[in-house]
Amino acid sequence: MSEQSENHLPENGATPTEWLTMPDLVEVLGEPLGRVRRLIDEHYLIGSRRSGVFAVPSVFIVDGHPLSSLRGTVIALQDAGFTDDEVVDWLLADEDTLGRSPIAALLAGHKSEVRRIARTLA
């Protein structure tokens, strides 16, 4: 798997994460490219093109599948007017009201708390 350069990391002090390109996603998810594109189009995964190549933070994938609580959170943030880059940045950055990053809270099973905060950001 290819790790993207540091200039691909969010600019808000977020914890560095490995970024997966489309070929990496096909491999990690065990799905054909068309299915991976559908997962992105349907907001099960979200990524960034900041480095010129579309990539998804590896932390958004758990046990070979998109994190189940990610989709609703992404949709809530997009409904609040966030761009894809802003969604990724917010998920990876420390959030004072959570005491950790939103993605860490989602991984720990605190979906309702994360989405409650996301809805207040509009």
Disulfide bonds with the S-S distance in Angstrom:
none
